[in-house]
Amino acid sequence: MRPGPTARKGPDRLREARHESDAARRELLNALRAAFVTPLEPEDAFTLSRGVDRIIGHALDLVGESEVMNSPPDSGVGAMADLLAQAVRQIDDAIAHLGSDSDAAMAAADGALGTERVVAQAYYQGMAGLLDVEDMRERISRRELYRRCARIGEGVVDVAERVQYAIVKQL
């Protein structure tokens, strides 16, 4: 027995709905693509934001540890903090240029890496100077603050190198 004309409306309507659904899906995907277009791949954006967040977190840990141990920054920690602030500004500049000016982004990332090398030198000088500190408590607390600064420097390297990697992937 053949289906009547009414029975055919269902499958025809279903096919029509399928075409409408496909068109609506394409429209949605195009809208999402337009809304979420960034100069970076999502993985790079995530990794950079996580890295910057960790740098800030470690900086807050440095301040908190200094306060808890009642150990204000000495000249070595102050010098490293100034250099780290400079490196973070260079990272900010590098990230700001991603997707628009690869040369400027790369130069800023290179600058951050160079600044971190100076932080490392200041770290070693400061640690050597701690050998002259007689008070064991002061020496230990300052060593911990120096290590916190070194950890922030490691974060700077991670973020700067991720900027460089993001640029290389764009080539």
HELIX and SHEET records of a PDB file:
HELIX    1   1 PRO A    5  ALA A   35  1                                  31    
HELIX    2   2 PRO A   42  VAL A   68  1                                  27    
HELIX    3   3 SER A   75  HIS A   97  1                                  23    
HELIX    4   4 SER A  102  LEU A  130  1                                  29    
HELIX    5   5 MET A  136  GLN A  170  1                                  35    
END                                                                             
